[in-house]
Amino acid sequence: MKKQLTFEDGILLCKLIYQSAIDKILKGVIEEEQIFYKTHKMLNKLNIKLNNKRIDELLYILNIENIYSII
C-alpha cells in the first residue's frame, strides 16, 4: 500500500531541510543565527508546527536515514 503525502508533509520536510542546510552551510558564520531565525519566522507563517514523530515517519516513507548527510 502506497502512503499519500500531504501538503503539510511537504512543508515539514522543507522546514527540516532548510534548518539542516542553514546549520550545515553556515556553521560558524556570524550571520548564521540571524538567518536561521528569519527563515524559521518565515516558515512559521505557514502555521505548520514541527512534529518530530511525523518527520520520522516521512523520512522512513521516503527511505531517508539521515537528511543532514545528504544536504
Backbone as XML, in Angstrom:
<?xml version="1.0"?>
<chain id="A" units="angstrom">
  <residue number="1" name="MET">
    <atom name="N" x="0.836" y="-1.175" z="0.000"/>
    <atom name="CA" x="0.000" y="0.000" z="0.000"/>
    <atom name="C" x="0.889" y="1.249" z="0.000"/>
  </residue>
  <residue number="2" name="LYS">
    <atom name="N" x="0.600" y="2.180" z="-0.870"/>
    <atom name="CA" x="1.376" y="3.399" z="-1.002"/>
    <atom name="C" x="0.798" y="4.480" z="-0.089"/>
  </residue>
  <residue number="3" name="LYS">
    <atom name="N" x="1.671" y="5.112" z="0.686"/>
    <atom name="CA" x="1.236" y="6.186" z="1.578"/>
    <atom name="C" x="1.117" y="7.482" z="0.796"/>
  </residue>
  <residue number="4" name="GLN">
    <atom name="N" x="0.075" y="8.236" z="1.064"/>
    <atom name="CA" x="-0.129" y="9.531" z="0.431"/>
    <atom name="C" x="0.487" y="10.619" z="1.306"/>
  </residue>
  <residue number="5" name="LEU">
    <atom name="N" x="1.247" y="11.496" z="0.684"/>
    <atom name="CA" x="1.826" y="12.612" z="1.409"/>
    <atom name="C" x="0.933" y="13.837" z="1.227"/>
  </residue>
  <residue number="6" name="THR">
    <atom name="N" x="0.876" y="14.650" z="2.252"/>
    <atom name="CA" x="0.040" y="15.845" z="2.219"/>
    <atom name="C" x="0.895" y="17.089" z="1.991"/>
  </residue>
  <residue number="7" name="PHE">
    <atom name="N" x="0.229" y="18.199" z="1.744"/>
    <atom name="CA" x="0.914" y="19.483" z="1.626"/>
    <atom name="C" x="1.686" y="19.781" z="2.912"/>
  </residue>
  <residue number="8" name="GLU">
    <atom name="N" x="1.058" y="19.500" z="4.055"/>
    <atom name="CA" x="1.700" y="19.729" z="5.348"/>
    <atom name="C" x="2.962" y="18.886" z="5.489"/>
  </residue>
  <residue number="9" name="ASP">
    <atom name="N" x="2.928" y="17.655" z="4.964"/>
    <atom name="CA" x="4.118" y="16.806" z="4.987"/>
    <atom name="C" x="5.256" y="17.464" z="4.206"/>
  </residue>
  <residue number="10" name="GLY">
    <atom name="N" x="4.915" y="18.041" z="3.071"/>
    <atom name="CA" x="5.917" y="18.729" z="2.255"/>
    <atom name="C" x="6.513" y="19.915" z="2.983"/>
  </residue>
  <residue number="11" name="ILE">
    <atom name="N" x="5.672" y="20.660" z="3.675"/>
    <atom name="CA" x="6.148" y="21.812" z="4.437"/>
    <atom name="C" x="7.052" y="21.357" z="5.575"/>
  </residue>
  <residue number="12" name="LEU">
    <atom name="N" x="6.669" y="20.279" z="6.254"/>
    <atom name="CA" x="7.518" y="19.746" z="7.324"/>
    <atom name="C" x="8.897" y="19.374" z="6.791"/>
  </residue>
  <residue number="13" name="LEU">
    <atom name="N" x="8.917" y="18.710" z="5.646"/>
    <atom name="CA" x="10.198" y="18.331" z="5.048"/>
    <atom name="C" x="11.003" y="19.561" z="4.640"/>
  </residue>
  <residue number="14" name="CYS">
    <atom name="N" x="10.340" y="20.562" z="4.092"/>
    <atom name="CA" x="11.027" y="21.807" z="3.710"/>
    <atom name="C" x="11.646" y="22.479" z="4.927"/>
  </residue>
  <residue number="15" name="LYS">
    <atom name="N" x="10.887" y="22.526" z="6.022"/>
    <atom name="CA" x="11.413" y="23.137" z="7.238"/>
    <atom name="C" x="12.643" y="22.387" z="7.723"/>
  </residue>
  <residue number="16" name="LEU">
    <atom name="N" x="12.578" y="21.072" z="7.719"/>
    <atom name="CA" x="13.704" y="20.263" z="8.172"/>
    <atom name="C" x="14.918" y="20.459" z="7.270"/>
  </residue>
  <residue number="17" name="ILE">
    <atom name="N" x="14.705" y="20.452" z="5.965"/>
    <atom name="CA" x="15.802" y="20.645" z="5.015"/>
    <atom name="C" x="16.408" y="22.035" z="5.187"/>
  </residue>
  <residue number="18" name="TYR">
    <atom name="N" x="15.570" y="23.057" z="5.291"/>
    <atom name="CA" x="16.048" y="24.432" z="5.470"/>
    <atom name="C" x="16.890" y="24.548" z="6.727"/>
  </residue>
  <residue number="19" name="GLN">
    <atom name="N" x="16.372" y="24.036" z="7.826"/>
    <atom name="CA" x="17.087" y="24.138" z="9.094"/>
    <atom name="C" x="18.402" y="23.375" z="9.049"/>
  </residue>
  <residue number="20" name="SER">
    <atom name="N" x="18.387" y="22.194" z="8.469"/>
    <atom name="CA" x="19.606" y="21.399" z="8.359"/>
    <atom name="C" x="20.623" y="22.072" z="7.452"/>
  </residue>
  <residue number="21" name="ALA">
    <atom name="N" x="20.154" y="22.617" z="6.336"/>
    <atom name="CA" x="21.055" y="23.278" z="5.390"/>
    <atom name="C" x="21.685" y="24.517" z="6.010"/>
  </residue>
  <residue number="22" name="ILE">
    <atom name="N" x="20.897" y="25.314" z="6.693"/>
    <atom name="CA" x="21.436" y="26.511" z="7.335"/>
    <atom name="C" x="22.471" y="26.118" z="8.373"/>
  </residue>
  <residue number="23" name="ASP">
    <atom name="N" x="22.163" y="25.111" z="9.162"/>
    <atom name="CA" x="23.094" y="24.652" z="10.183"/>
    <atom name="C" x="24.391" y="24.153" z="9.559"/>
  </residue>
  <residue number="24" name="LYS">
    <atom name="N" x="24.280" y="23.392" z="8.492"/>
    <atom name="CA" x="25.458" y="22.786" z="7.873"/>
    <atom name="C" x="26.276" y="23.793" z="7.058"/>
  </residue>
  <residue number="25" name="ILE">
    <atom name="N" x="25.623" y="24.605" z="6.262"/>
    <atom name="CA" x="26.316" y="25.516" z="5.354"/>
    <atom name="C" x="26.891" y="26.723" z="6.083"/>
  </residue>
  <residue number="26" name="LEU">
    <atom name="N" x="26.162" y="27.246" z="7.044"/>
    <atom name="CA" x="26.583" y="28.481" z="7.695"/>
    <atom name="C" x="27.284" y="28.255" z="9.027"/>
  </residue>
  <residue number="27" name="LYS">
    <atom name="N" x="27.727" y="27.046" z="9.285"/>
    <atom name="CA" x="28.384" y="26.730" z="10.550"/>
    <atom name="C" x="29.534" y="27.702" z="10.789"/>
  </residue>
  <residue number="28" name="GLY">
    <atom name="N" x="29.420" y="28.465" z="11.857"/>
    <atom name="CA" x="30.483" y="29.387" z="12.225"/>
    <atom name="C" x="30.390" y="30.763" z="11.588"/>
  </residue>
  <residue number="29" name="VAL">
    <atom name="N" x="29.479" y="30.960" z="10.640"/>
    <atom name="CA" x="29.310" y="32.269" z="10.013"/>
    <atom name="C" x="28.584" y="33.185" z="11.006"/>
  </residue>
  <residue number="30" name="ILE">
    <atom name="N" x="29.048" y="34.403" z="11.115"/>
    <atom name="CA" x="28.498" y="35.341" z="12.097"/>
    <atom name="C" x="26.985" y="35.494" z="11.957"/>
  </residue>
  <residue number="31" name="GLU">
    <atom name="N" x="26.488" y="35.539" z="10.729"/>
    <atom name="CA" x="25.062" y="35.774" z="10.494"/>
    <atom name="C" x="24.211" y="34.512" z="10.598"/>
  </residue>
  <residue number="32" name="GLU">
    <atom name="N" x="24.801" y="33.382" z="10.955"/>
    <atom name="CA" x="24.075" y="32.107" z="10.976"/>
    <atom name="C" x="22.801" y="32.185" z="11.812"/>
  </residue>
  <residue number="33" name="GLU">
    <atom name="N" x="22.915" y="32.681" z="13.021"/>
    <atom name="CA" x="21.758" y="32.721" z="13.914"/>
    <atom name="C" x="20.665" y="33.637" z="13.358"/>
  </residue>
  <residue number="34" name="GLN">
    <atom name="N" x="21.063" y="34.784" z="12.833"/>
    <atom name="CA" x="20.101" y="35.734" z="12.267"/>
    <atom name="C" x="19.367" y="35.111" z="11.084"/>
  </residue>
  <residue number="35" name="ILE">
    <atom name="N" x="20.093" y="34.454" z="10.194"/>
    <atom name="CA" x="19.485" y="33.811" z="9.027"/>
    <atom name="C" x="18.557" y="32.685" z="9.467"/>
  </residue>
  <residue number="36" name="PHE">
    <atom name="N" x="18.998" y="31.893" z="10.440"/>
    <atom name="CA" x="18.190" y="30.785" z="10.941"/>
    <atom name="C" x="16.854" y="31.298" z="11.479"/>
  </residue>
  <residue number="37" name="TYR">
    <atom name="N" x="16.893" y="32.333" z="12.310"/>
    <atom name="CA" x="15.658" y="32.842" z="12.911"/>
    <atom name="C" x="14.748" y="33.517" z="11.891"/>
  </residue>
  <residue number="38" name="LYS">
    <atom name="N" x="15.317" y="34.215" z="10.918"/>
    <atom name="CA" x="14.486" y="34.818" z="9.868"/>
    <atom name="C" x="13.782" y="33.730" z="9.062"/>
  </residue>
  <residue number="39" name="THR">
    <atom name="N" x="14.515" y="32.678" z="8.747"/>
    <atom name="CA" x="13.938" y="31.561" z="7.997"/>
    <atom name="C" x="12.855" y="30.876" z="8.820"/>
  </residue>
  <residue number="40" name="HIS">
    <atom name="N" x="13.155" y="30.631" z="10.086"/>
    <atom name="CA" x="12.201" y="29.979" z="10.972"/>
    <atom name="C" x="10.925" y="30.821" z="11.093"/>
  </residue>
  <residue number="41" name="LYS">
    <atom name="N" x="11.084" y="32.132" z="11.218"/>
    <atom name="CA" x="9.933" y="33.040" z="11.320"/>
    <atom name="C" x="9.089" y="32.986" z="10.046"/>
  </residue>
  <residue number="42" name="MET">
    <atom name="N" x="9.766" y="32.968" z="8.893"/>
    <atom name="CA" x="9.061" y="32.905" z="7.616"/>
    <atom name="C" x="8.270" y="31.597" z="7.494"/>
  </residue>
  <residue number="43" name="LEU">
    <atom name="N" x="8.899" y="30.483" z="7.847"/>
    <atom name="CA" x="8.227" y="29.189" z="7.748"/>
    <atom name="C" x="7.081" y="29.070" z="8.747"/>
  </residue>
  <residue number="44" name="ASN">
    <atom name="N" x="7.197" y="29.720" z="9.893"/>
    <atom name="CA" x="6.113" y="29.684" z="10.881"/>
    <atom name="C" x="4.861" y="30.381" z="10.382"/>
  </residue>
  <residue number="45" name="LYS">
    <atom name="N" x="5.006" y="31.289" z="9.432"/>
    <atom name="CA" x="3.838" y="31.968" z="8.862"/>
    <atom name="C" x="2.920" y="30.977" z="8.146"/>
  </residue>
  <residue number="46" name="LEU">
    <atom name="N" x="3.471" y="29.822" z="7.781"/>
    <atom name="CA" x="2.652" y="28.785" z="7.149"/>
    <atom name="C" x="1.784" y="28.063" z="8.173"/>
  </residue>
  <residue number="47" name="ASN">
    <atom name="N" x="2.022" y="28.352" z="9.463"/>
    <atom name="CA" x="1.221" y="27.820" z="10.560"/>
    <atom name="C" x="1.232" y="26.293" z="10.626"/>
  </residue>
  <residue number="48" name="ILE">
    <atom name="N" x="2.370" y="25.709" z="10.329"/>
    <atom name="CA" x="2.533" y="24.259" z="10.448"/>
    <atom name="C" x="3.682" y="24.009" z="11.411"/>
  </residue>
  <residue number="49" name="LYS">
    <atom name="N" x="3.374" y="23.387" z="12.529"/>
    <atom name="CA" x="4.366" y="23.155" z="13.572"/>
    <atom name="C" x="5.187" y="21.906" z="13.259"/>
  </residue>
  <residue number="50" name="LEU">
    <atom name="N" x="6.463" y="21.942" z="13.664"/>
    <atom name="CA" x="7.307" y="20.764" z="13.506"/>
    <atom name="C" x="6.766" y="19.648" z="14.384"/>
  </residue>
  <residue number="51" name="ASN">
    <atom name="N" x="6.656" y="18.477" z="13.809"/>
    <atom name="CA" x="6.168" y="17.307" z="14.514"/>
    <atom name="C" x="7.212" y="16.216" z="14.311"/>
  </residue>
  <residue number="52" name="ASN">
    <atom name="N" x="8.049" y="16.022" z="15.329"/>
    <atom name="CA" x="9.171" y="15.095" z="15.186"/>
    <atom name="C" x="8.732" y="13.674" z="14.847"/>
  </residue>
  <residue number="53" name="LYS">
    <atom name="N" x="7.610" y="13.242" z="15.413"/>
    <atom name="CA" x="7.127" y="11.891" z="15.113"/>
    <atom name="C" x="6.759" y="11.780" z="13.633"/>
  </residue>
  <residue number="54" name="ARG">
    <atom name="N" x="6.062" y="12.792" z="13.114"/>
    <atom name="CA" x="5.670" y="12.772" z="11.695"/>
    <atom name="C" x="6.895" y="12.888" z="10.795"/>
  </residue>
  <residue number="55" name="ILE">
    <atom name="N" x="7.863" y="13.687" z="11.186"/>
    <atom name="CA" x="9.090" y="13.798" z="10.393"/>
    <atom name="C" x="9.779" y="12.445" z="10.306"/>
  </residue>
  <residue number="56" name="ASP">
    <atom name="N" x="9.865" y="11.741" z="11.430"/>
    <atom name="CA" x="10.464" y="10.401" z="11.415"/>
    <atom name="C" x="9.705" y="9.469" z="10.474"/>
  </residue>
  <residue number="57" name="GLU">
    <atom name="N" x="8.370" y="9.547" z="10.498"/>
    <atom name="CA" x="7.551" y="8.724" z="9.604"/>
    <atom name="C" x="7.822" y="9.071" z="8.141"/>
  </residue>
  <residue number="58" name="LEU">
    <atom name="N" x="7.910" y="10.371" z="7.843"/>
    <atom name="CA" x="8.161" y="10.804" z="6.463"/>
    <atom name="C" x="9.529" y="10.348" z="5.977"/>
  </residue>
  <residue number="59" name="LEU">
    <atom name="N" x="10.528" y="10.487" z="6.823"/>
    <atom name="CA" x="11.870" y="10.050" z="6.440"/>
    <atom name="C" x="11.889" y="8.543" z="6.192"/>
  </residue>
  <residue number="60" name="TYR">
    <atom name="N" x="11.127" y="7.795" z="6.985"/>
    <atom name="CA" x="11.026" y="6.351" z="6.782"/>
    <atom name="C" x="10.321" y="6.047" z="5.457"/>
  </residue>
  <residue number="61" name="ILE">
    <atom name="N" x="9.199" y="6.723" z="5.200"/>
    <atom name="CA" x="8.447" y="6.514" z="3.958"/>
    <atom name="C" x="9.319" y="6.811" z="2.745"/>
  </residue>
  <residue number="62" name="LEU">
    <atom name="N" x="10.106" y="7.886" z="2.833"/>
    <atom name="CA" x="10.956" y="8.301" z="1.713"/>
    <atom name="C" x="12.314" y="7.598" z="1.705"/>
  </residue>
  <residue number="63" name="ASN">
    <atom name="N" x="12.509" y="6.697" z="2.668"/>
    <atom name="CA" x="13.739" y="5.916" z="2.773"/>
    <atom name="C" x="14.974" y="6.822" z="2.901"/>
  </residue>
  <residue number="64" name="ILE">
    <atom name="N" x="14.859" y="7.803" z="3.778"/>
    <atom name="CA" x="15.965" y="8.711" z="4.057"/>
    <atom name="C" x="16.395" y="8.479" z="5.502"/>
  </residue>
  <residue number="65" name="GLU">
    <atom name="N" x="17.626" y="8.007" z="5.676"/>
    <atom name="CA" x="18.102" y="7.716" z="7.025"/>
    <atom name="C" x="18.583" y="8.971" z="7.748"/>
  </residue>
  <residue number="66" name="ASN">
    <atom name="N" x="19.329" y="9.808" z="7.040"/>
    <atom name="CA" x="19.911" y="10.984" z="7.670"/>
    <atom name="C" x="19.875" y="12.140" z="6.688"/>
  </residue>
  <residue number="67" name="ILE">
    <atom name="N" x="18.893" y="12.986" z="6.827"/>
    <atom name="CA" x="18.722" y="14.086" z="5.876"/>
    <atom name="C" x="19.897" y="15.060" z="5.945"/>
  </residue>
  <residue number="68" name="TYR">
    <atom name="N" x="20.497" y="15.195" z="7.113"/>
    <atom name="CA" x="21.629" y="16.105" z="7.286"/>
    <atom name="C" x="22.807" y="15.683" z="6.409"/>
  </residue>
  <residue number="69" name="SER">
    <atom name="N" x="22.998" y="14.398" z="6.251"/>
    <atom name="CA" x="24.150" y="13.914" z="5.478"/>
    <atom name="C" x="23.959" y="14.044" z="3.967"/>
  </residue>
  <residue number="70" name="ILE">
    <atom name="N" x="22.720" y="14.199" z="3.490"/>
    <atom name="CA" x="22.514" y="14.292" z="2.037"/>
    <atom name="C" x="22.413" y="15.723" z="1.541"/>
  </residue>
  <residue number="71" name="ILE">
    <atom name="N" x="22.464" y="16.666" z="2.461"/>
    <atom name="CA" x="22.399" y="18.080" z="2.057"/>
    <atom name="C" x="23.775" y="18.533" z="1.633"/>
  </residue>
</chain>
